[in-house]
Amino acid sequence: MKKNLFIPDQIFNDIYEITPEYLISENVRFVLSDIDNTLVTYSDKEPTEKLLVWLRSLDEAGIKTAFISNNNKNRVSRFNKDLRYPAYHGSGKPSRRFVFRLMEEMGAEKENTCIIGDQIFTDVLSAKRAGIRAILVQSIEPPKDLFGKIKKALEKKYVAEYYKKRNGP
């Protein structure tokens, strides 16, 4: 049976539930993270203090972080200005191209890398297509535009399948 490319490996309410201890227990040493609505809201131009503490905890545990965003260069550059993590803007997720570039740049292997994001049709699909672990978090804010609302409605099917698979028949 073919593995479903839309079902995440793990779902959390937010990134703060994803501890360094959890990642290490799952053999994750490299995190490729979406930015918008995963780490901060669209209106947060820079990392929040709470996010900086979380990122520092990953750094201190030896987990390397990078950003992979479909947003524009100005957004990603401003957000990452002081952090200076490897980062790609306009990544075209669910394309795998920049996932593989980041992994190569970081010295990551598929077995020890994950993508964290808030969308199934970009973040999860990108991870699955690249053969790496996909961690879904709930979007910080609900979508405001019609297209975003439709995507979130379509995602519910796959979230339900994740919980059904996890909890058994």
C-alpha positions as CSV (number, residue, x, y, z in Angstrom):
1,M,0.0,0.0,0.0
2,K,1.4,3.4,-0.9
3,K,2.1,5.8,1.9
4,N,-0.2,8.8,2.1
5,L,1.8,11.9,1.3
6,F,-0.7,14.1,3.1
7,I,-0.7,12.5,6.5
8,P,1.8,14.0,8.9
9,D,4.0,11.8,11.1
10,Q,3.1,13.9,14.2
11,I,0.7,16.6,15.1
12,F,1.2,19.2,17.9
13,N,-0.9,22.1,19.0
14,D,2.0,24.5,18.5
15,I,5.8,24.4,18.3
16,Y,6.2,24.9,22.0
17,E,5.0,21.3,22.5
18,I,7.9,20.1,20.3
19,T,10.7,19.8,22.9
20,P,14.3,19.1,22.2
21,E,13.9,15.9,24.2
22,Y,11.1,14.8,21.9
23,L,13.1,15.6,18.8
24,I,16.2,13.8,20.1
25,S,14.0,10.8,21.0
26,E,12.9,10.7,17.4
27,N,16.5,11.0,16.1
28,V,15.8,14.4,14.7
29,R,19.0,16.6,14.6
30,F,17.9,19.0,11.9
31,V,14.7,21.0,11.8
32,L,13.5,22.8,8.7
33,S,10.7,25.1,9.7
34,D,8.1,27.2,8.0
35,I,7.8,30.7,9.4
36,D,4.4,32.2,8.9
37,N,1.6,30.9,11.1
38,T,4.0,28.2,12.3
39,L,6.5,30.1,14.3
40,V,4.9,33.6,14.3
41,T,1.8,35.3,12.9
42,Y,2.0,37.0,9.5
43,S,2.1,40.4,11.3
44,D,5.1,39.5,13.5
45,K,8.0,40.8,11.5
46,E,10.6,39.4,13.8
47,P,10.9,36.4,16.2
48,T,9.0,36.9,19.5
49,E,10.8,36.5,22.8
50,K,9.0,33.2,23.4
51,L,10.1,31.9,20.0
52,L,13.7,33.0,20.7
53,V,13.7,30.9,23.9
54,W,12.4,27.8,22.0
55,L,15.0,28.2,19.2
56,R,17.7,28.6,21.8
57,S,16.6,25.4,23.5
58,L,17.1,23.6,20.1
59,D,20.5,25.2,19.7
60,E,21.6,24.2,23.2
61,A,20.5,20.6,22.5
62,G,22.6,20.5,19.3
63,I,19.6,20.5,17.0
64,K,20.3,22.7,13.9
65,T,17.5,24.8,12.6
66,A,16.8,26.4,9.2
67,F,13.9,28.2,7.6
68,I,12.0,27.2,4.5
69,S,9.4,29.6,3.5
70,N,7.2,30.3,0.5
71,N,7.2,34.0,1.5
72,N,9.3,36.7,-0.2
73,K,12.9,37.6,0.4
74,N,12.2,40.7,2.4
75,R,10.0,38.8,4.9
76,V,12.4,36.0,5.4
77,S,15.5,38.2,5.5
78,R,14.0,40.5,8.1
79,F,12.7,37.6,10.3
80,N,16.1,35.9,10.1
81,K,18.3,39.0,10.3
82,D,19.6,38.4,13.9
83,L,19.2,34.6,13.9
84,R,21.3,34.0,10.8
85,Y,20.0,30.5,10.3
86,P,20.2,28.9,6.9
87,A,17.0,30.1,5.1
88,Y,15.3,30.0,1.8
89,H,12.5,32.2,0.7
90,G,10.2,31.6,-2.3
91,S,10.8,27.9,-1.8
92,G,7.9,26.7,-3.8
93,K,6.8,24.1,-1.3
94,P,5.7,21.4,-1.9
95,S,8.7,21.3,-4.1
96,R,11.6,19.3,-2.7
97,R,14.3,21.4,-4.3
98,F,15.1,23.8,-1.4
99,V,14.5,21.0,1.1
100,F,17.4,19.1,-0.4
101,R,19.5,22.3,-0.7
102,L,19.1,23.1,2.9
103,M,19.8,19.5,4.0
104,E,23.0,19.5,2.0
105,E,24.0,22.9,3.3
106,M,23.5,21.7,6.9
107,G,25.0,18.2,6.5
108,A,21.6,16.6,7.2
109,E,20.5,13.1,6.3
110,K,16.9,12.1,5.6
111,E,16.8,9.9,8.8
112,N,17.6,12.8,11.1
113,T,15.7,15.7,9.5
114,C,12.1,17.0,9.8
115,I,10.0,19.8,8.5
116,I,7.7,21.6,10.9
117,G,4.8,23.6,9.4
118,D,1.2,24.5,9.7
119,Q,-0.1,23.4,6.2
120,I,-0.6,19.9,4.8
121,F,-0.5,20.8,1.1
122,T,2.8,22.7,1.4
123,D,4.8,21.7,4.5
124,V,3.7,18.1,5.0
125,L,3.7,17.3,1.3
126,S,7.1,18.8,0.9
127,A,8.5,16.7,3.7
128,K,6.9,13.5,2.5
129,R,8.0,14.0,-1.1
130,A,11.6,14.5,0.3
131,G,11.4,11.3,2.3
132,I,11.7,13.1,5.7
133,R,9.6,13.4,8.8
134,A,6.6,15.8,8.7
135,I,5.5,17.5,11.9
136,L,2.2,19.5,11.6
137,V,1.3,22.2,14.1
138,Q,-2.0,24.1,14.2
139,S,-1.9,27.4,12.5
140,I,-1.4,30.3,14.9
141,E,-4.2,32.2,13.3
142,P,-7.1,30.9,11.2
143,P,-7.0,31.8,7.5
144,K,-8.6,35.1,6.5
145,D,-8.9,34.6,2.8
146,L,-11.2,32.2,1.0
147,F,-8.4,30.1,-0.6
148,G,-6.9,29.6,2.9
149,K,-10.2,28.6,4.4
150,I,-10.8,26.1,1.6
151,K,-7.3,24.6,2.1
152,K,-7.9,24.3,5.8
153,A,-11.3,22.6,5.2
154,L,-9.6,20.1,2.8
155,E,-6.9,19.4,5.3
156,K,-9.4,18.2,7.9
157,K,-9.7,14.8,6.1
158,Y,-6.0,14.1,6.5
159,V,-5.9,15.2,10.1
160,A,-8.8,12.9,10.8
161,E,-6.9,10.0,9.0
162,Y,-3.8,10.7,11.1
163,Y,-5.8,10.4,14.4
164,K,-7.7,7.3,13.1
165,K,-4.4,5.6,12.1
166,R,-2.9,6.6,15.5
167,N,-5.8,5.5,17.6
168,G,-6.6,2.3,15.6
169,P,-9.9,1.2,14.1
